[in-house]
Amino acid sequence: MYRLFIGNKNYSSWSLRPWVLLRQLDIPFDEQLVPFDEGGSWEKFRHFAPNGLVPCLEDGEVTVWDSLAIVEYIAEQYPQVWPENAVARAWARCATAEMHSGFAALREQCPMNCGVTVSLDTLSAGLQKDLGRIAELWEEGLQRFGGPFLAGDRFTAVDAFFAPVAFRVKGFGLSLPDAAAAYARHLLTLPAMGEWEAEALREPWRETDHEEEMLQSGTLVEDRRVQPA
Ligand SMILES: N[C@@H](CCC(=O)N[C@@H](CS)C(=O)NCC(=O)O)C(=O)O
């Protein structure tokens, strides 16, 4: 059985991608949650991941690090990870790769922190550009492939890669055009997303870097997490 190493559910957007994919597709795996250490987790994560980062997948003798490599590895055994239709599959791979290597302003200014609501101080030009491109991409996928998921009627890897964006949209009150906003809300209603969020809220850990990063962009309005340990 696959063994998936992840970081804190509250903070780790990269971990959410393969986790939500496996859960939504009902692919069995053993979850190994390793909380972040203050000031960096290199030493701790190096015990299982050569790059000292989460997520990391172990499958017997095979170690696969990096969320995109993990998804491609799983797809070799479970083809339903990608859309069946070749055109939708090519589009899904492009959109997934764009998410994997882009959207720096969104990542930096709206870090995933599932349990909080933050009021943004300003909507920077970079953030506006990222949100505009995300809306364009989502609307294109929904229209071209008929929805309700980005590349058709099934949840696939491209939806998993944008799942963290749904938590960012909710937490930072980001505004999107109607169809894109409805898609973000739909992602949040998925059972696997509900499970992830509920477990994130129950985590007692706070990690200074992640907390400070969040407060650089705005003001904390609500914190729904359990009291810190
Ligand atoms: N490109 C990598 C990025 C992974 C990544 O940056 N992971 C972060 C957590 S979400 C991490 O492990 N950071 C280590 C730390 O904060 O000490 C992937 O897609 O898996």
The ligand as an SDF file (V2000), in Angstrom:
LIG
                    3D

 20 19  0  0  0  0  0  0  0  0999 V2000
    7.6660   21.2630   -5.4440 N   0  0  0  0  0  0  0  0  0  0  0  0
    7.4310   20.5620   -4.2300 C   0  0  0  0  0  0  0  0  0  0  0  0
    7.2990   21.5840   -3.1050 C   0  0  0  0  0  0  0  0  0  0  0  0
    7.0940   20.9650   -1.7590 C   0  0  0  0  0  0  0  0  0  0  0  0
    7.1870   21.9880   -0.6460 C   0  0  0  0  0  0  0  0  0  0  0  0
    7.6370   23.1320   -0.8130 O   0  0  0  0  0  0  0  0  0  0  0  0
    6.7950   21.5600    0.5660 N   0  0  0  0  0  0  0  0  0  0  0  0
    6.8340   22.4160    1.7420 C   0  0  0  0  0  0  0  0  0  0  0  0
    5.5650   22.3200    2.5680 C   0  0  0  0  0  0  0  0  0  0  0  0
    4.0490   22.6590    1.8700 S   0  0  0  0  0  0  0  0  0  0  0  0
    7.8730   21.9030    2.7210 C   0  0  0  0  0  0  0  0  0  0  0  0
    8.0560   20.7040    2.8450 O   0  0  0  0  0  0  0  0  0  0  0  0
    8.5520   22.8090    3.4370 N   0  0  0  0  0  0  0  0  0  0  0  0
    9.5170   22.4490    4.4190 C   0  0  0  0  0  0  0  0  0  0  0  0
    9.5810   23.4040    5.5730 C   0  0  0  0  0  0  0  0  0  0  0  0
    8.7240   24.2930    5.6490 O   0  0  0  0  0  0  0  0  0  0  0  0
   10.4700   23.2270    6.3970 O   0  0  0  0  0  0  0  0  0  0  0  0
    6.1860   19.6630   -4.3790 C   0  0  0  0  0  0  0  0  0  0  0  0
    5.3820   19.9230   -5.2640 O   0  0  0  0  0  0  0  0  0  0  0  0
    6.0510   18.6560   -3.6560 O   0  0  0  0  0  0  0  0  0  0  0  0
  1  2  1  0
  2  3  1  0
  2 18  1  0
  3  4  1  0
  4  5  1  0
  5  6  2  0
  5  7  1  0
  7  8  1  0
  8  9  1  0
  8 11  1  0
  9 10  1  0
 11 12  2  0
 11 13  1  0
 13 14  1  0
 14 15  1  0
 15 16  2  0
 15 17  1  0
 18 19  2  0
 18 20  1  0
M  END
$$$$
